[in-house]
């Protein structure tokens, strides 16, 4: 790599952690849902956070040791950490 060139991991990245724009996470079960969702389809909660970090896609919770450890019982995409707003 030539001096001054950015590597593939540096391209477009900043030191600041980012969340996936256009989505929010349920405060109760951490399911990631579109920004326009009024109610969580997983647990029925109407409380969401817009700042969250990390995510896990769970396809078969019964076969996933990580889903079991995190207490996830339904398939979906979940936030790993909710940030205070």
NUVEX-652374 format. One line per 2 residues: number of its first residue (from 0); for each residue y, z negated, x of C-alpha. Coordinates in Angstrom, 2 decimals. Layout:
NUM	Y:Z:X ~ ...
REM end
This chain:
0	0.00:0.00:0.00 ~ 3.38:0.96:1.40
2	6.04:-1.64:2.01 ~ 8.09:-2.36:-1.12
4	5.47:-1.01:-3.57 ~ 4.27:-3.25:-6.35
6	0.58:-3.85:-6.85 ~ -1.08:-3.30:-10.24
8	-0.91:-6.98:-11.18 ~ 2.78:-7.25:-10.32
10	3.90:-4.25:-12.35 ~ 5.89:-5.47:-15.34
12	4.92:-9.12:-14.86 ~ 7.26:-12.03:-14.42
14	6.70:-15.60:-13.32 ~ 7.40:-16.71:-16.91
16	4.37:-17.05:-19.20 ~ 4.47:-14.74:-22.22
18	2.87:-14.69:-25.65 ~ 1.75:-11.67:-27.62
20	4.80:-10.56:-29.60 ~ 4.32:-9.88:-33.28
22	1.77:-12.65:-33.66 ~ 1.77:-16.38:-34.30
24	-0.91:-19.07:-34.19 ~ -2.02:-21.47:-36.90
26	-0.98:-25.01:-36.05 ~ -4.20:-26.46:-37.53
28	-7.00:-24.14:-36.29 ~ -5.15:-21.97:-33.68
30	-6.20:-18.65:-35.25 ~ -3.86:-15.86:-34.10
32	-2.42:-13.97:-37.08 ~ 0.24:-11.27:-37.59
34	3.84:-12.46:-37.74 ~ 4.11:-11.63:-41.47
36	1.10:-13.78:-42.54 ~ 2.08:-16.49:-45.01
38	-1.20:-18.42:-44.95 ~ -3.98:-18.78:-42.39
40	-7.05:-16.86:-43.60 ~ -9.26:-19.25:-41.65
42	-8.16:-22.72:-42.81 ~ -5.50:-22.08:-45.47
44	-2.68:-23.78:-43.56 ~ 0.88:-22.50:-43.92
46	2.09:-24.05:-40.65 ~ 2.36:-21.75:-37.63
48	3.77:-21.79:-34.12 ~ 5.39:-18.79:-32.48
50	4.95:-20.07:-28.93 ~ 1.38:-20.17:-27.65
52	-0.52:-19.24:-24.49 ~ -3.94:-17.81:-23.75
54	-6.41:-16.49:-26.24 ~ -10.12:-16.19:-26.82
56	-11.92:-13.65:-28.98 ~ -14.94:-15.17:-30.69
58	-17.44:-12.75:-32.20 ~ -20.46:-14.98:-32.85
60	-19.51:-18.68:-32.80 ~ -23.10:-19.82:-33.27
62	-24.11:-18.16:-29.99 ~ -20.98:-19.06:-28.01
64	-21.04:-22.24:-25.94 ~ -17.25:-21.92:-25.47
66	-16.66:-21.66:-29.23 ~ -18.79:-24.76:-29.74
68	-16.85:-26.65:-27.08 ~ -13.54:-25.64:-28.71
70	-14.79:-26.46:-32.22 ~ -14.49:-22.85:-33.44
72	-16.83:-22.08:-36.34 ~ -15.54:-18.69:-37.57
74	-15.11:-15.36:-35.74 ~ -11.57:-14.42:-34.76
76	-8.95:-14.51:-32.04 ~ -7.69:-18.00:-31.21
78	-4.84:-19.36:-29.10 ~ -5.92:-21.66:-26.30
80	-2.70:-23.66:-26.12 ~ 0.06:-24.24:-28.68
82	3.48:-24.89:-27.20 ~ 6.03:-27.22:-28.74
84	8.84:-25.56:-30.66
REM end
